[in-house]
Amino acid sequence: MLTSIDRIMIYAVLCIISFSTIMLTSHHATGLFSMGGLLAAIVGLWVEISNKTQLEQQKK
């Protein structure tokens, strides 16, 4: 089972790869897959970070 830090790192790497793909391709060749990957990574990071703060508040 992956820990929260592992999942955050996976989403961060996906975000970096997707952003690099978008920046290195021409403006007209930007694909839907790279935009979807970036959006999924941002949503995943947001969910993981928001759940982590809620879990820390529940522990206290």
Contact map, one row per residue, 1 for C-alpha under 8 A:
111000000000000000000000000000000000000000000000000000000000
111101100000000000000000000000000000000000000000000000000000
111111100000000000000000000000000000000000000000000000000000
011111110000000000000000000000000000000000000001000100000000
001111111000000000000000000000000000000000000000000000000000
011111111100000000000000000000000000000000000000000000000000
011111111110000000000000000000000000000000000001000000000000
000111111111000000000000000000000000000000011001100000000000
000011111111100000000000000000000000000000000000000000000000
000001111111110000000000000000000000000000000000000000000000
000000111111111000000000000000000000000011011000000000000000
000000011111111100000000000000000000000010001000000000000000
000000001111111110000000000000000000000000000000000000000000
000000000111111111000000000000000000110010000000000000000000
000000000011111111100000000000000000110011000000000000000000
000000000001111111110000000000000000000000000000000000000000
000000000000111111111000000000000000000000000000000000000000
000000000000011111111100000000000110110000000000000000000000
000000000000001111111110000000000100010000000000000000000000
000000000000000111111111000000000000000000000000000000000000
000000000000000011111111100000000100000000000000000000000000
000000000000000001111111100001100110000000000000000000000000
000000000000000000111111110000000000000000000000000000000000
000000000000000000011111110000000000000000000000000000000000
000000000000000000001111111011000000000000000000000000000000
000000000000000000000011111111000000000000000000000000000000
000000000000000000000000111111000000000000000000000000000000
000000000000000000000000011111000000000000000000000000000000
000000000000000000000000111111100000000000000000000000000000
000000000000000000000100111111110110000000000000000000000000
000000000000000000000100000011111110000000000000000000000000
000000000000000000000000000001111111000000000000000000000000
000000000000000000000000000000111111100000000000000000000000
000000000000000001101100000001111111110000000000000000000000
000000000000000001000100000001111111111000000000000000000000
000000000000000000000000000000011111111100000000000000000000
000000000000011001000000000000001111111110000000000000000000
000000000000011001100000000000000111111111000000000000000000
000000000000000000000000000000000011111111100000000000000000
000000000000000000000000000000000001111111110000000000000000
000000000011011000000000000000000000111111111000000000000000
000000000010001000000000000000000000011111111100000000000000
000000000000000000000000000000000000001111111110000000000000
000000010010000000000000000000000000000111111111000000000000
000000010011000000000000000000000000000011111111100000000000
000000000000000000000000000000000000000001111111110000000000
000000000000000000000000000000000000000000111111111000000000
000100110000000000000000000000000000000000011111111100000000
000000010000000000000000000000000000000000001111111110000000
000000000000000000000000000000000000000000000111111111000000
000000000000000000000000000000000000000000000011111111100000
000100000000000000000000000000000000000000000001111111110000
000000000000000000000000000000000000000000000000111111111000
000000000000000000000000000000000000000000000000011111111100
000000000000000000000000000000000000000000000000001111111110
000000000000000000000000000000000000000000000000000111111111
000000000000000000000000000000000000000000000000000011111111
000000000000000000000000000000000000000000000000000001111111
000000000000000000000000000000000000000000000000000000111111
000000000000000000000000000000000000000000000000000000011111
